[in-house]
Amino acid sequence: MSAAEGPLVVGVDTSTQSTKALVVDAATGRVVASGQAPHTVSTGAGRESDPRQWWEALCEALHQCGDAAREAAAVSIGGQQHGLVTLDAHGDPVRPALLWNDVRSAPQARRLVEELGGPKAWAERTGSVPSASFTVTKWAWLTEHEPEAARAAKAVRLPHDYLTERLTGEGTTDRGDASGTGWWASGTEAYDEETLARVGLDPALLPRVVRPGEVAGTVRDGHGLPFAKGTLVAAGTGDNAAAALGLGMRPGMPVMSLGTSGTVYAVSRRRAADPTGTVAGFADARGDWLPLACTLNCTLAVDRVAALLGLDREAVEPGTDVTLLPYLDGERTPNLPHSSGLLHGLRHDTTAGQLLQAAYDGAVHSLLGALDLVLDDDADPSAPLLLIGGGARGAAWQQTVRRLSGRPVQIPEARELVALGAAAQAAGLLTGEDAAAVARRWNTAAGPVLDAVERDEATLTRITGVLSDAAPLLEPKTDSR
């Protein structure tokens, strides 16, 4: 390892499938070491993970970083949003965490919206209309279906909070991740007592919300990680807010993230409050806002279609009128939690490659439908769309986004933007800089720009029509218990 120009920091991304750790030179942004270890997620009706796996994966990822991790002066955790982590009095999990893509709480989401004033009231109060992804709905589900587990909970955390607390011994979170719970009021930037009372959650069980730029704590003894005692720990944040930091985003920059879930978002000076529920009015990790729309089905859903067809994920073919809505895990945008995939327009001459292209089209259609709602009215419509996440490197994803958006598309060369954003947050503790300014100094958004092509309005219109006509099939009547 060559000598670093500045102090070293560690940024962590604890995502749905794995934990990644980067050791970064705070002066230059150069990644000097990295590590990664996997998690397991349950299948079937729910999506759950044992939080202790996240800790074990963090330990493994950091040990892969070697001596560089031992020299780190600060660390920050970025993590998957919304997950419900319940801990007992000893800090051990009461049960596996309910993850963001566990949609069993859809009935509770509907009831909570109705009981607390309807969608407009929720949007004004919290910035968002809660769907089954939001933590508040998962807690409501737990109290109804596993009341003993709810009563045993002495602390309630989000995934990144859990790891931060194991580092510091202090229960903390940040405004970015708290804004995705449904029990944090964006207008007052505080936990909402009425919402907590409605779901029977004692606010004493929740973590302290650390201010942007504030130290959350220091690494304590007995952690089993290659950090010195007293190493600074930043507040951390949710994965999308961390990626926004990692890109050094300024207001109006549009981002599309292609991962297990798909997201579109932008930094805004204005607090969002969309009563339709399409746009979540999240806070960012700096003091601004991060209006965001999310889909449950993105790269994994398209890869599953490719596997069913026996094709490589890049083996797409053009020239089809077939429509494939890849809602394999239910869907959040549009809000169809009980939906499944739908295929329409199949013909004798339809090829497997055309079916695969239709899956890409269906996934991107959902994201682009929300992009205009995410952006402020004064955003530049000709600005490049930053394409990030695992799918951003795929030619089929790139070309589908170009064709359906009509925008130029920029592919940042920097990888692991969530972990880089966390590293920038950690670096800010040492330098006193704003974390996004740190990332801009590191030039993390630099990358090739693909020119705009004419927008494929015919495909967008066809998919919209099928989606509208198939609504009764996509969201069948279910037991609301």
C-alpha positions in Angstrom: 0.0 0.0 0.0 1.5 3.4 -1.0 1.6 6.2 1.5 -1.7 8.1 1.9 -1.7 11.9 1.5 -4.2 12.4 4.4 -5.7 10.5 7.2 -7.6 7.3 6.3 -11.3 6.8 6.9 -13.7 3.9 6.5 -17.0 3.9 4.7 -19.4 1.0 5.0 -22.3 -0.1 2.9 -24.5 -2.7 4.6 -27.0 -3.5 1.9 -29.6 -6.2 1.4 -27.3 -8.8 0.1 -23.8 -7.9 1.5 -21.6 -5.6 3.6 -18.9 -3.7 1.8 -16.1 -1.7 3.4 -13.8 0.8 1.8 -10.7 2.4 3.4 -10.3 5.8 1.7 -7.6 8.5 1.8 -9.5 11.5 3.1 -7.2 13.9 1.2 -7.7 12.4 -2.3 -10.6 10.0 -2.2 -8.3 7.2 -3.3 -9.6 3.7 -2.2 -6.6 2.1 -0.6 -8.3 -1.2 0.6 -11.7 -2.9 0.4 -13.6 -5.9 1.6 -16.9 -7.5 1.2 -18.9 -10.4 2.8 -22.4 -11.7 2.0 -25.7 -11.8 4.0 -28.6 -14.2 3.6 -32.2 -13.1 3.2 -35.2 -15.4 3.8 -37.5 -16.3 0.9 -41.2 -17.0 0.9 -43.9 -14.7 2.3 -41.4 -12.4 4.1 -37.9 -10.9 3.7 -35.9 -11.2 6.8 -32.2 -11.2 7.9 -30.5 -11.8 11.2 -28.8 -8.5 12.2 -25.9 -10.5 13.7 -25.0 -11.5 10.1 -24.5 -7.9 9.3 -22.0 -7.5 12.1 -20.2 -10.7 11.2 -20.0 -9.5 7.6 -18.7 -6.1 8.7 -16.0 -7.9 10.7 -15.0 -10.0 7.7 -15.1 -7.1 5.2 -12.9 -5.0 7.5 -10.4 -7.8 8.1 -10.1 -8.2 4.3 -9.0 -4.5 4.3 -5.9 -5.5 6.3 -3.6 -3.0 8.0 -5.2 0.0 6.3 -8.4 -0.4 8.4 -6.3 -0.3 11.6 -5.0 3.1 10.6 -8.5 4.7 10.1 -9.2 7.8 12.1 -13.0 7.8 11.5 -15.7 5.4 10.3 -19.3 5.8 9.0 -22.0 3.3 8.2 -24.4 3.6 5.3 -27.2 1.0 5.2 -30.4 -0.3 3.7 -33.3 1.8 4.6 -36.6 1.0 6.5 -35.6 -2.3 8.1 -37.1 -3.0 11.5 -34.5 -4.2 14.0 -35.8 -5.1 17.5 -33.3 -5.6 20.3 -33.7 -6.9 23.9 -32.2 -5.4 27.0 -28.8 -6.9 26.2 -28.7 -5.5 22.7 -29.4 -8.8 21.1 -32.0 -9.2 18.3 -35.4 -10.3 19.5 -36.1 -11.8 16.1 -34.7 -11.4 12.6 -35.0 -7.9 11.1 -38.0 -7.2 8.8 -36.4 -5.8 5.6 -37.5 -3.0 3.3 -38.8 -5.4 0.7 -41.0 -7.4 3.1 -44.5 -6.4 2.0 -46.5 -8.3 4.6 -47.4 -5.1 6.3 -49.4 -3.7 3.3 -52.7 -4.0 5.2 -51.2 -2.2 8.2 -50.0 0.6 5.9 -53.5 1.1 4.5 -55.0 1.2 7.9 -52.5 3.6 9.3 -53.0 6.0 6.4 -56.8 5.9 7.0 -56.6 6.2 10.8 -54.2 9.2 10.8 -56.0 11.6 8.5 -55.4 10.1 5.0 -52.6 10.5 2.5 -52.5 14.3 2.5 -52.2 14.5 6.2 -49.4 11.9 6.2 -47.5 13.7 3.5 -47.7 17.0 5.3 -46.7 15.4 8.6 -43.9 13.1 7.6 -43.2 14.1 4.0 -44.3 10.7 2.8 -47.4 8.4 2.6 -46.2 5.2 4.2 -46.2 2.0 2.1 -45.4 -1.5 3.2 -41.7 -0.6 2.9 -41.8 1.9 5.8 -40.7 0.9 9.2 -43.8 2.1 11.0 -46.0 -0.4 9.1 -43.6 -3.2 10.0 -43.8 -2.3 13.7 -47.7 -2.3 13.4 -47.5 -5.8 11.7 -45.2 -7.1 14.5 -47.5 -5.9 17.2 -50.5 -7.6 15.5 -48.8 -10.9 14.5 -46.0 -11.3 17.1 -47.1 -9.3 20.1 -44.6 -11.2 22.4 -41.7 -10.1 20.2 -42.9 -6.5 20.3 -43.2 -6.5 24.0 -39.7 -8.0 24.4 -38.2 -5.2 22.3 -36.3 -2.7 24.5 -34.8 -0.8 21.6 -35.9 -0.3 18.0 -33.3 0.5 15.4 -32.7 0.7 11.6 -30.0 -1.5 10.0 -27.3 1.2 10.0 -28.2 2.2 13.6 -27.6 -1.4 14.7 -24.0 -1.5 13.4 -23.2 2.1 14.6 -24.5 1.1 18.1 -22.3 -2.0 18.2 -19.3 0.2 17.4 -20.1 3.0 19.9 -22.4 1.5 22.5 -24.8 4.5 21.9 -28.2 4.4 20.3 -28.1 6.9 17.4 -29.5 7.5 14.0 -29.5 10.4 11.5 -32.2 12.5 9.8 -31.8 10.9 6.5 -32.6 7.3 7.7 -35.1 8.5 10.3 -37.1 10.2 7.6 -37.9 6.7 6.1 -39.5 5.3 9.2 -42.9 7.0 9.1 -42.6 8.1 12.7 -40.2 11.1 12.1 -42.0 14.3 11.3 -40.2 16.2 8.5 -41.8 19.5 9.4 -40.5 19.5 13.0 -37.6 17.2 12.4 -38.5 15.2 15.5 -40.2 11.9 16.3 -44.0 12.3 16.0 -45.7 11.5 19.2 -49.2 10.9 17.7 -47.9 8.4 15.2 -45.9 6.5 17.9 -48.9 6.5 20.2 -51.1 5.1 17.4 -48.8 2.1 16.9 -47.9 1.7 20.5 -44.2 2.4 20.3 -42.6 4.1 23.3 -40.3 6.9 22.0 -37.7 5.9 24.7 -37.0 2.8 22.6 -35.8 4.9 19.6 -32.3 6.2 19.0 -31.1 9.8 19.3 -31.1 11.7 16.0 -27.6 13.0 15.4 -27.2 16.3 13.6 -25.3 16.5 10.3 -21.6 16.8 10.9 -21.9 15.7 14.6 -19.9 12.9 16.0 -22.1 9.9 16.9 -19.6 8.4 19.3 -16.2 6.7 19.4 -15.3 3.1 18.9 -15.4 1.2 22.3 -13.4 -1.7 23.5 -14.3 -5.3 22.8 -15.7 -4.7 19.4 -13.5 -7.3 17.6 -12.8 -5.0 14.7 -9.4 -3.5 13.6 -10.1 0.0 14.9 -8.3 1.7 17.7 -10.4 2.6 20.8 -11.5 6.2 20.4 -11.8 6.1 16.6 -14.5 8.6 15.6 -17.8 7.3 14.4 -20.1 9.5 12.2 -23.8 9.4 12.3 -24.1 7.2 9.2 -27.3 7.3 7.1 -29.5 5.4 4.7 -28.2 4.0 1.5 -29.8 6.5 -0.9 -28.7 9.5 1.3 -25.2 8.0 1.4 -25.1 7.6 -2.3 -26.2 11.2 -2.7 -23.2 12.2 -0.5 -21.0 9.9 -2.5 -21.9 11.8 -5.7 -21.4 15.2 -4.1 -24.9 16.0 -5.3 -26.1 19.6 -5.7 -29.9 20.5 -6.0 -31.5 19.5 -9.3 -29.0 16.7 -10.3 -31.2 13.7 -11.3 -30.1 10.2 -10.2 -31.4 6.8 -11.2 -30.0 3.9 -9.1 -30.3 0.4 -10.5 -29.9 -2.2 -7.8 -32.0 -4.8 -6.0 -34.5 -1.9 -5.9 -34.6 0.9 -8.4 -34.7 4.5 -7.2 -34.8 8.0 -8.7 -34.0 11.0 -6.6 -32.6 14.5 -6.4 -31.4 16.9 -3.7 -33.9 19.7 -3.1 -33.9 22.8 -0.9 -37.7 22.3 -0.5 -39.4 19.7 1.7 -41.5 17.3 -0.4 -45.0 16.3 0.5 -46.6 14.2 -2.2 -50.1 13.0 -1.2 -50.2 10.4 -4.0 -47.4 8.5 -2.2 -45.3 8.2 -5.4 -42.6 10.4 -4.0 -41.2 9.9 -0.5 -40.1 13.2 1.0 -36.9 11.9 2.6 -34.4 14.1 4.3 -30.8 14.0 3.1 -27.8 13.6 5.4 -26.7 17.2 5.2 -29.7 19.4 6.0 -31.5 19.5 2.6 -34.1 17.1 1.3 -34.0 14.0 -0.9 -37.4 13.4 -2.7 -37.2 9.9 -3.9 -39.3 7.3 -5.7 -38.5 3.6 -5.3 -39.4 0.4 -7.1 -39.1 -3.1 -5.6 -38.2 -4.8 -8.8 -35.1 -3.8 -10.7 -31.9 -5.8 -11.5 -32.8 -9.0 -9.6 -36.2 -9.1 -11.3 -34.8 -8.6 -14.8 -32.0 -11.2 -14.1 -34.7 -13.7 -13.0 -36.5 -13.2 -16.3 -33.2 -13.7 -18.1 -32.6 -16.9 -16.2 -36.1 -18.2 -16.9 -35.4 -17.6 -20.6 -32.0 -19.2 -20.4 -30.4 -16.0 -21.6 -27.4 -13.8 -20.6 -28.7 -10.6 -19.1 -27.3 -8.6 -22.1 -29.0 -10.8 -24.8 -31.8 -8.4 -25.6 -33.4 -7.9 -29.0 -35.3 -4.9 -30.3 -38.5 -4.7 -32.3 -41.4 -6.0 -30.1 -44.9 -4.9 -29.0 -44.8 -7.3 -26.1 -45.2 -5.8 -22.6 -43.7 -7.4 -19.5 -44.3 -5.8 -16.1 -41.7 -7.5 -13.9 -43.5 -7.1 -10.5 -42.1 -10.3 -9.1 -42.0 -9.1 -5.5 -45.1 -7.0 -5.5 -44.4 -3.4 -6.3 -44.0 0.0 -4.5 -44.1 2.3 -7.6 -46.8 1.9 -8.7 -48.2 0.9 -5.3 -49.2 -2.7 -5.9 -47.8 -4.7 -3.0 -49.7 -7.9 -3.9 -49.0 -7.8 -7.6 -47.0 -10.4 -9.6 -45.4 -10.2 -13.0 -47.6 -9.8 -16.0 -47.0 -10.6 -19.7 -49.1 -9.1 -22.5 -48.9 -9.2 -26.3 -47.1 -12.5 -26.8 -47.0 -13.7 -30.4 -45.7 -16.7 -32.3 -42.9 -14.6 -33.7 -41.9 -13.1 -30.3 -38.3 -14.0 -29.5 -36.8 -14.7 -26.1 -34.5 -11.7 -26.5 -37.5 -9.5 -27.1 -39.2 -10.8 -23.9 -36.0 -9.9 -22.0 -36.0 -6.4 -23.5 -39.6 -6.0 -22.4 -38.6 -6.8 -18.9 -36.0 -4.0 -19.0 -38.6 -1.7 -20.5 -41.1 -2.5 -17.8 -38.6 -1.9 -15.0 -37.4 1.4 -16.3 -40.9 2.6 -17.2 -41.8 2.6 -13.5 -38.7 4.7 -12.5 -39.1 7.2 -15.3 -42.8 7.7 -14.4 -41.7 9.1 -11.1 -38.7 11.2 -12.2 -40.6 14.3 -13.2 -42.3 14.3 -9.8 -39.0 14.0 -8.0 -37.4 17.0 -9.7 -38.2 20.5 -8.8 -39.9 22.7 -11.5 -36.7 24.7 -12.0 -34.5 21.6 -12.6 -32.7 21.5 -16.0 -34.5 19.0 -18.2 -31.4 18.6 -20.4 -29.1 17.8 -17.5 -27.5 14.3 -17.7 -29.2 11.6 -15.7 -26.6 10.0 -13.4 -26.9 6.3 -13.6 -25.5 4.4 -10.6 -25.9 1.0 -8.9 -25.0 -2.5 -10.1 -27.1 -2.2 -13.2 -25.5 1.0 -14.4 -22.5 -0.9 -15.9 -24.8 -3.0 -18.1 -25.2 -2.0 -21.7 -28.8 -3.2 -21.9 -29.7 -1.0 -18.8 -27.8 2.0 -20.2 -29.5 1.8 -23.6 -32.9 1.2 -22.2 -32.6 4.2 -19.9 -31.4 6.4 -22.8 -34.2 5.3 -25.2 -37.0 5.7 -22.7 -35.8 8.9 -21.0 -34.6 10.9 -24.0 -31.9 12.3 -21.7 -28.1 12.1 -21.8 -26.9 9.5 -19.4 -23.7 9.9 -17.3 -22.0 6.8 -15.8 -19.8 7.8 -12.8 -16.6 5.8 -12.8 -16.5 5.7 -9.0 -18.0 2.4 -7.7 -19.5 1.7 -4.3 -21.1 5.1 -4.0 -22.9 4.3 -0.7 -19.6 3.3 1.0 -17.9 6.3 -0.6 -20.6 8.6 0.7 -20.2 7.1 4.2 -16.4 7.6 3.8 -17.0 11.3 2.9 -19.2 11.7 5.9 -16.4 10.2 8.1 -13.8 12.5 6.4 -16.0 15.5 7.2 -15.6 14.8 10.9 -11.8 15.2 10.5 -11.7 18.2 8.2 -14.9 20.1 9.2 -16.1 20.0 5.6 -19.6 19.3 4.4 -19.6 15.6 3.3 -20.9 16.4 -0.2 -18.1 19.0 -0.7 -15.6 16.3 0.3 -17.0 14.0 -2.4 -16.9 16.8 -5.0 -13.3 17.4 -4.1 -12.7 13.7 -4.7 -14.5 14.1 -8.1 -16.6 11.0 -7.6 -19.3 11.8 -10.2 -16.8 12.0 -13.1 -17.5 9.5 -15.9 -18.5 9.2 -19.5 -21.7 10.8 -20.8 -23.8 9.0 -23.3 -25.6 11.4 -25.7 -29.4 11.7 -25.6 -31.5 9.8 -28.2 -35.0 10.4 -29.3 -37.4 9.3 -26.5 -39.4 6.1 -27.3 -42.9 7.6 -26.6 -44.6 4.6 -28.3 -43.2 2.1 -25.8 -43.9 4.3 -22.8 -47.5 4.8 -24.0 -48.0 1.1 -24.6 -46.7 0.1 -21.2 -48.8 2.8 -19.5 -51.9 1.5 -21.2 -51.3 -2.1 -20.3 -50.7 -1.1 -16.7 -54.0 0.8 -16.5 -56.0 -1.9 -18.2 -54.5 -4.7 -16.1 -55.0 -3.0 -12.7 -57.6 -5.5 -11.4 -55.3 -8.4 -12.2 -52.2 -6.7 -10.7 -53.8 -5.9 -7.4 -56.3 -8.7 -6.5 -58.6 -8.4 -3.5 -56.8 -9.8 -0.4 -57.6 -10.4 3.2 -57.0 -7.1 5.0 -56.1 -8.6 8.3 
